[in-house]
Amino acid sequence: GPCGPCSEVHFFHGADPDPQRFGEEPAIDGRGWTEIWNLVFMQFDRPEKGAAPIPLPAPSIDTGAGLERVAGVLQGVTSNYDTDIMRRLVDKAAELAKKPYRGGSGDDDVSMRVIADHARTTAFLMAEGVLPDKQKREYVLRRVMRRAIRHGHRLGIEDLFLHTVALEVVDAMGADYPELVERKELIEQVTQGEEARFRATLKRGMKILDERFEAMGDEGVLGAADVADLYTTYGFPTDLTEVIARERGLGADVEGAELIIKSAGSADGPIDPHAALPQAYRDVAAKVEPTTFVGYEQERGESEIVALVLLDGDERRLVEEAPAGAEVEVAVKVTPFYAESGGQVGDAGRIHGPSGSAKVEDVQKPFGGVFLHRVKVADGRLAVGDVVTLEVDGERRMATRRNHSATHLLHWALKQVLGPHAMQKGSLVGPDVLRFDFAHNQAMSSDEVARVEDLVNDKILVNAPVETEVLAIDEARARGAVAIFEEKYGDEVRVLTMTADSVELCGGTHCQRLGDIGVFKIVSEGGTAAGVRRILAATGQNALHHIRAQEDELRRARIAAKATTGGDLADKIDKIMQGEKALERKLKALEKQLLEGGASGGGGGLDDMLHKAKTVDGLSVLGVRLPDGTNMGSLRELAEKLRDRLGEQSVVLAATKNGDKAQLAITVSKAATKRVKAGDLVKVIAAKVGGSGGGRPDMAQAGGTNPEGLDDAVAAIYDEVARAAGG
């Protein structure tokens, strides 16, 4: 790589600098020689180790200054963690831990420094729109946060604390980084939620991990199966298991565990292998230039077919022609078809050639800017070299335009109503779908939803033109264009302006005027992950269809409730609900009276049931079948009453048929659980009704699909108790 001579600036921390010790590592307290700056005069390129350097065609100077080291020199301290801002964060960690910070290499001091550093990382990443999750940069943040939380656990901090240190970052650095202040509430809420969830995992996982370490003896390495089980069963991250094992002088087979997790279909975090391109794609990439897209200006055009990839199951192979009925991917030189990207789906339409035609179902660009039109040949044939007419489905494209333009207005409106933290986290737009994910840590209220809808529809009514222009990335940012954090941009970008309020970078297709959207309606709002919400919305005809469907549902509800107006409907439904609750209470009371024998103590009550109990190996055992339709709550309640009446050494099975399902409840008195366990019994007996179940030693329940086996299940309780108690 590039290389050359360098000059360096070193500073001596402490008194009486000793030139003889230049080059030695500084002491633990930071005293000694420290490099704070260097210049590398890039003159050569060394192609490989040991090879002679080759002069660079354009020499340069590479400068590297340690900002925090320079700050340490200027502030007269020997450690980055003693500079003004970092020391403030370290002191906050010490305050929360109720322990002194001594600036040494002890465990407590190290933990405080980790918390300070990771809290700063947490605050800044969230300010940039990154939220903890399972993939890519989001997973990096989650790992950073979890490491800080674990060090807080090591310090004995019992309450949630990381958000407090992160807010200290906001207070210390918010004046220079206003995005920290803008997203202060988001930083606090997301950090609290992440820590609360991980503390529960940590508490459960550490207990299991300690048991596994004790069982290892002198083996030295925790096996892959154990590491994988900790993750899949208890949610304990594999990388954290590795860190804890290393701290104890042990090892952990994380690589093997990740293979197990991946094969089970539950890979998390870092397992994301890159799948190689099929050979057919590599062949296309080698001979075909990137496709020229003209779809912003036109929806119809002519071009030459330069490659055909036949789809044969999971296989792809290059062909020279495709007959009727074949499914192929078509590459052309120039296309009006939009290829899926930036959250917008690919176009659909038709391709007409001199010898046949095809229906375009999707368009992708899987490599190198080459658009592949996935088609099914309708008649005749398509061949490489054919000059064809490409025609986009204009109605479908227009519906997609409406939805895409509406997402930009929605993004702006959400920031107006919820705050600047409501940044885009993902989107999907097509002719029938408008899905928008954004950063927010709680459900939107109905008032907030209405305000967002009003803001978007007000913009639509203004009917301002939608303007696009291609600018250098720096110029676009200087104009205030909003970039989506997850997207990658080149040196030149397409800037989309929808009034002065909405200026964003976007390569998708859009309406010519905002009025083309027609109408905007939010269909639903809900959560998808910690700190991320999702809106589904509709525009144009789709919005009208949704509104009409709601009106039809409202009309049918009024008829069913015998209401005359919308306002009357709410009162009618409330009365129906109150009446239903009263009937449920009355039914439950009658059911209880029937099961327990009624006020008169007639047949069929508890006393009659208790007479059926048998003594099995010193235990009072009873199996009863209750009237069909008894709910599970009543089943458990009656079983417990029978158990209590039978005494301290008792086992009761209560069974019933509910619809076409069988239900079982088994309860064991506390003293008897030393000999038999309800959870073990129910697993065996549930098989007789074609089901399964589980529970605690004293109470378990099961369901099954074969109610005809209920009598056999009731009869089996006596033999199963005898087998369990005798074992």
N, C-alpha and C positions, 0 to 999 in steps of 0.2 A: 503494500500500500504506500500512499504518499508519506514522505519522511524528509528529514533534514536536520541541520544543527539547531540548537535551541539556547535561549537565555532564560534564566530563572531568577526570581526574587525570593529570597529566604529571609525570615525574621526570627530573631532570637528572643524567646519569652524568658524573662528572668534576669538576674544580675550576672555580671562578669561573663560575657559570651566567650566560649572556648572554641576557636577555629578548628582545633584538633578533633572536636566531636561533631563537626559538620557532616551531615549525611546520616547520622544516627537517628533512630526513631525517637520522638519526644518522650519524656517521662509520662507516667500515668496522669499526673496533674497538668500535663500540657506544656511543661517547661522544657525548653530546648529549642533546636532549630526546626522551623516549620516553613514549608514552601507555601507561598500565598499567591504566586503569579508566575506564568511562564509564557514565552513566545517561541513558537516553532516556525522556522523559516523553511517552508515547504518548497524544496528544490528538486527532489527526486521521487521516483516511484520504484520501490523494490518489489519485483513480481513475486518472489518467494524467498523464504528464509535462506540466507547464505548467498543469494544471487547478487550480482553487481547492480548497483542502483542506476536507473535510467533517468536522464534529465526530464523534468516535467515541461510540457509545452507552455504552461502558464503558471509560473511560480506564484506563491501567495504566502501570507503570514497568518498563522493560526494562533489566536490568543486565548488563554484560559486563566481566568481569575477566580479564585475562591471567594465569593462574595461574603460569606459568613466569616471566613478566616480574616479577610480585610477588616470586617466590622470588629472582630475580636481585637485586632491590633489597635484600631482607632479607639476602642473602648477600654483598652488596657486589661483584657481578660485572656486567659490561656485556653479556654474551651468554647466551642461554638455554643454550647448549652448555657454558658454564662453571659452571652450577649443579651442586650436588654429585652428583646422580644421573647427569645427562647427561655431565658431565666424566668420570665413572668409565667410562662406555661408550665415549666418545671415546678415552680413554687405553688401553682394552683393544684398540681397533682399531689404535691407533698401535703398541702392543706387538706385535701380530700382524704388522703391516707392517714392523716393525723400522725405523721412521722416526719422527722427532720431530714432535709436533703444535705448531704455532706460532700457531694461532688466527687465521690470516690468510685471504686469499681465493685462495691458490694451489690448484692442482689437488689436491695431496695432502691439504691441510687440508679441502677440500670433500668429498673422498671419505671421509675419516674421519668427518665429521659425518653424511654420508648413511648410512653403515653403522650408526652409533650410533642414529640416528632410526629406521631401517628395522628394525633388530634389535628395538627396543622394540615397534614395531608388530607384528612377526612373533610375538613371545612372547605379547602380549596377545590377538591374534586367535586363535591356537591354543588359548590358555587358555579362550576362549569357544566352542571347538568348530569353528572355521573351519580347514579344511585346504586347501592349494594344489590347485587343479583348473582346469577349463577354463571354468567358467560363473560369472557373477554375483560374489558377494562372494569366492568361492574364487579367481576369476581376479584380483581386485584384490590379494589376498594374494600370489598367484604373481608378479604384476608387481612388487610391492614387494620381494619376496625377490630376484627376478632383477636388479633395479636395484642392490641392495646387493652381490650377488655380482659383478656387472660392475665396480663400484667397487673391490672387493677385487682383482679381476683387474688393474685399472689401477694399483693400489698395488704390484703384484708379489707378492701373497700366493699362494703356490703350493698350500698345503694347504687342506683344507676348514676354514673359519673362522667362518661365520655362526652356527653353533650355539654356538660358544664365547662370542660376544658376546650371543646370546640367553640363554644360561645366566647371564651376568653380570647381565642384567635380572632374572632369577628371584632371584638372590642379593640384588640391591639393593632389590627391591620386593616380594619374596615375603612379608615379614612383614605388609604392609598388604593384599596381594592374595593370599590363600592359594590361590586357584585356580591361580596360577602354580606353586606348589610341588607341588600335587596332580598337575599335568600336566607336570612337569619332564621326565620320561623321554620322553613323547610329543613335546614341543617339540624335544628333542635329536635324537631318531631321525628325525622327519619332516624337520627342517631339514637334517640331514646328507644324507638321501636325495635331497631336492629339489636341493641344491647339487651333489651328485655328478652327477646327470643333466643339470643345466643347464650345468655346466662342460664336459661332453662336447659338448653342442650349441654352446656358445659358442666352443670351440676350432675346431670344424669350420666353423661359420658365419662367424666373423671372417675366416678365411682366404679363403672364397669372397667375402665382402663386400668385402674389400680388393681382390680381383681385379676385382670389378664397378666399384668406385670408380675404379680405374686406367683401366679401359676407357672410362669416361664422358668423359674429357677435360674439356672446358669446358662440357659440357651443363648441369651444375648440379643436375639432378633425376634421381634413380634411378627408372627406369620401373616402372609397375605390374606388368608381367610379371616383372621381376627380383625385385621385393619379394615377389610371390606365390610365385615359384620357391624363394626362400630359405626360405619357410615350409613349403611343401608337400613339397619335396625334402629339405631339411636341418633342418627343425624350428625355424628361426630366427624368433622372434616379430616380427610386423610393427611393433608399437609400439617394439620395441628397435631395429629397423632405422632407424626415423624418428629416434629419439633420437641414435643414432650419426651419422647423416647430418647432423643439425643441429649437432652438436658440431664437425663438420668444415666447417661453412659451406655445406653442401649441402642438397638437399631429397630427399624420397622420396614417391612417389605411393602413399600407404598406402590412401587411399579407393578408388582404382581397384583396388589389389591385393586388398582385402577383397571387392570385388564379384566378382573372378575366383575367389577362394577359395570364396566362398559358392556361386557357380554350379557349382563342381566338387564341392560337397557335403561340404567339409571345413572349414567355418567354425569358427574358434576364438575364444574370448574374447568381445570386445566386440560381435561381430556377432550381434544378437538382436533383429531388428525386431519390433515389436508388430503382430500381425495384427488388422485391424479386425473387429468383429463383423459377421456377415451382416446384411443389411437386415431379414430376418425376425425376428432376435433383437432388433434395435433397436425394431421395431414392438411386439413382445411386452413389452419392458421399459417402453415408453411407456404401456401400458394395463393392465399386470398388477402387482398388489402382490406382495411377497415371499411365498413359500409358508410356511405354518405347518407345522412338523414335529412330529408326535405319536408318532413311532416308538419313543421310549424306553418309552412306557407301553403301546402296543398295536401289533398287526400287522395289524389290519383296521379299516377306517373308510369313511365316506361323504363325498363332496365333489362340487363342481360343476366341470366342465371349463370353463376360462376361455380357453384358447387351444389350437390345433392347428397344428403346423408339419410340413408334408409334406416327407419326404426323397425327393428325386428325383435320384439320382446324387450329385453334389457340390452340387447346388442345394437351397436351403431356401425354402419360401414358406408364408405363412399361408393356411389353408383353414378353411372353416366345418364341414366334415364329412370323414370318411375312410372309404372302403368296405373290404370284406374284401380282404385281401392287401396293403393299403397299409402302408407303414412311416412312422410319424409320431412326433413328440415331443409329449407331452401335458402341459399345465400345468393344475394344479388349485389350489383355494384351500388345502386342508388335505390332508396325506398322511402315512401311516405308513411310506412308503418312504424309506430312507436314501439320500442322494445322495453319490456318491463325493467324499471329502475326507479330509484327515489320514492318507492312506495306506490307508484302508479303501475297498473297492470298493462300488459301488452295489448296492442290493437288486434282486431279480428277483421275479416273481410274476404276478398276473392283475388285470385291470380288467374288471368286469362292468357293462354299462349297460343301459338300457331297450330298446335296439335292437341290441345286439351286445356282443361281448367281445373282449379283446385280451390277448396275452402280453407282459408287461413283461420286457424283456431287459436293461435298464440304466437307471440314473438319474444324471443329471449336474446341476450348477448352474453353468452357464457365465457367468452375469451376475446381478448384483443380488439374489442370494438366491432366485431363481426356480428351482424344481426342474422339470426336464424329464424325463419318463418316456418312454424310447425303447421303442416297442411295435410289434408287428405285429398288425394287426387280424385276428382269427381267423375271425369270422363276423359277419354283419350290418354295422353301421356305428357309429362314434362321432361325436358332433357337439358343437360348442360349446353350452354350456347344459345338457347332459345331467348328471343327478345319478347318479354311478357309485359302485360299491363297489370299493374298492382292497384287495387281499389279498396280503400279503407271503408269499413262499415261506418258511414257518417253519423247515423243516429246513435250508435253505440259510443262512438268517439265523443259526441256532444254531451251525452250523459256523463261520461268520464270527466270531460272538461268542467262541467258544473260542479261535480263532487270535488275535483282537485282545487279549483278556485275557492270553493267554500272552505276547504281545510285551512287555507291561509287566513281567511277572515276569522275562522274559528280560533286559530292560534292567537291572533291579535285580541279577540274578544275575551278569551280566557285570561290573558294577562291583565286586561282592564278590570275584570271582575274579581279574580282570585289573587292577583299580584304577579310581579315579574318572575317569580319562581316557576310559574306554570309553563315550563318550556316543553317543546315537543320531544317525545321519547320514541316515537314511531308512528307510522301511518300506513294505511292501505286504501287506495282509491281505485275504483273501477266503475263500470256503468251502473251497477246495482249495490255498491257498497261504499260507505264513507266511514272509515274507522280511524280514530285519532287517539293516540296515547300521549299523556302529558304528566308532568311532575306535580303531584299534589298529594297530601298525606291524609285526606279524609274525604268522605262522600260529599258531593255538592248538594246543597239544599235546593228545594224546588224553586225558591226565589232566585238563587244564583243561576240555575239552569234557564229560567225565564229571562233573566237579564242578558245572558250570553246570546240566547236566541234573538232578543230584541236588537242587540247591537249588530249582529250579523245581518238581520233583515233590514235594518235601517241603511246599512251600506249598500245592500242590493237595490233598495229603492232609489238611492242616489244615482245609480246607473252610470258610475264613472267608468272611463275606459281602463282596460287592463293593459299596461304598457310593459314591454320587454326590451331589454338591450343587453348587449354583450360588452363586459368591461373587464379590465384587469382586476384581479382579486383584491389588490390593495385599494384601488379606487372604489370598488364596490363597498368595501368595509368602511372607507372614509365617508361614504354617503349614508352610512348607518344600516346597510343591508344586513339582515339577520341570517347567520349561517347555522345550519343544523349540526350539532356537535358530532353526531355519529357519521355524517357524510364526509366523503373525500372530495376535494375540489382541485382543479388544475389552475394554471396561471391565469386563464380567462374563464369567466363565469357568466351565467345568464341571470340577470337581475329582473325580478318581477315586482312591479309597483301597482298596488291597488289603493289609490289615494295615498296621501303622505303618511298615513298611520300604518300601512302594511307594505314594507319593502323587504323582500327576502330573496335569497339565492334559490333558484329552482330551474330544473331542466325539463319539466313536464309540459303537457299541453293544457291550455287554459282558455276560458271564455274571452271574447273580444271586449265585452262590457259586463260590469257586475250584474246588470239587470238580466243577463242571459241565465243566471242561476235560477231565477224564478222565485223560489221560496226555500227557506232553510228550516228544518225541524229536527230537534234532538229526539231520537227514539229511545235511547237508554244511556245511563252513566253508571259505571261500576269499577271495582278495583281489579287489577291484573297481577300486581306484585307490590311489595312494600314500597310505598311512596309513589306509586304509579297508578293513575286512573285511566279509564278508557271510555270514550264517547262513541256511540254509533249514531249516525245522523242520516237524513235523507234530503234530497234537493229535487226541484223540478217536479216531473210527473211522479217520481218515487215518493216525494213528500206528500203529494195529493193522495196517492194510493194509501199511504199510512194514515193520513187524517180521516179518509173515508172509512177505513177499516175500524178506526177507533169510534167513529160516529155510529157505525153499524153495531158494534159491540155495545155501545151505550144504549142504543135503541132497543136491542134485545134484552138488556138488563132491565130497562124501564118496564118492558112488557112483562117480564118474569116477576118483577117486584110489584107490578100493578101500580106504578108511579106515573103521574101525569106530566111532571117536569123534571129537569135535571136536579134542581134543588130538593124536590120532594124525594128523589131517588135515594139520596144519602140518608134521609130520615127513615125511609122504608127498609133499607139494608140494615141500618142500626137496630131497628125493631126486630127484624128477622134474626139477626145475630144474638140479640139478647134472649129472644124466645128459644133459640137453639141451645144456648148455654143453660137456660132454666130446665129444658127437657133433658139435657145431659146429666145435670145434677140429680134430677128426679129418677132417671133411669139407673144411675149409679147407686142411688139409695135403695131402689127396688131390687137391683141385682145383689147388693150386699145383704139385704133382708132375706132374699130367696136362698142365697148360698149358706147363710148362717142359721137358717131354719125359721125365720120370721119371729114376730113378737110372741106367737103362741107356742113356739118351740116344737112345731110340727115336724113331720118327717122330711128328710133331705137336708137337714142342717148339719152343723159342725158335729153334734153328738153322734148322729148316724154315721158320719164319715170316720170319726175316731174309733168306732167299733171295728172298722176294717183293718186297723193297725196290727202288725205282727211283730213279735220279738225275734230279731235276727242277730245271733252272736252278741247278745247283751244290748242291742240297739233297738229302739222302737221305730219301726219302719212303716210308712204308709204311702200307698199310691192311689190317687183318686182322679177320676175323669169328671170335669165340670161341664155344665151345660154349654152347648155350642154358642159361639159368639162372645164368650167371656173375654174381655180384653186382657192384655198382658199385665197391666197394673193390678187389676183385681186378682189375677192368677197368682202373682207374687205375694200380694197382701194376704190372701187366704192361706197360701202355703206357710207363711210365717206364723199366722195365728194357730194353725194346726200344729206346727212344730213346737210352739211355746206351750200348747196344751199337753203335748205328749211328754215334755220333760227335757232334762239337760242332755240326754243321750238319744237324740232323735234325728230321723231323716224323712223328709216328705217330698214326694213328687206330685205336682198338680199338672193336669193336661187338659187341653180343650181343642176343639176344631173352630177355626175362625175363617169363614169363607171356604176356600179350597186349600187352606194351609193348616198345618198342625203346629201347636205351640206347647212348649214344656217349660216348667219352672221347678228347679230342685233347690231345696234349702236344707242345710245341715246345722244343728245347734253347735255353738262355739266349742263346747267340750268335746263333741264328737268329731270335729275336724282333725283331731290328732290321729283318727283311725280311717276316716273316709273324707273325701273332698268333693264338693258339689261340682266343681269344674271338671274333675276326672269322670264322674258318673255321667254327666250330661253328654260328654263326647261319645260315649259308648251307646247310651240309650237313644240319642238323637238319630243314630243310623237306622233305627227301626221305623222312623217316619220320613226317611229319605232326606235328612237334613244334617245340620251341624250346629255347634254352639260352644259356649265357653263362659267363664266367669270367675268369681272368687271361690275360695274354699268353702265359704258359708252360703253363697248364693250364686246360681248359674241359670241361664236360660238358653233355649234353642228354638229354632223354627224348622219346619220340614214341608216337603211338597206331597207327602203321602199320608193324609189324615186317616186312611184305612188302617194304618199301623198303630194307632193310638192305644188300642186295648192291649196290644202286645207290649208296647212301651211301658204302660202302667204296670203290667204283670212282671216286667223284667226288673223293676227296681229292687225287688226282694233278693233275687239271685245275684245281682250286681253288687249290692251292699255286702252280701255274704262273701262274695269273692274278694272285694276290696278290704273288708275288715279282717278276713282270714289270712290275707297275704302279708 
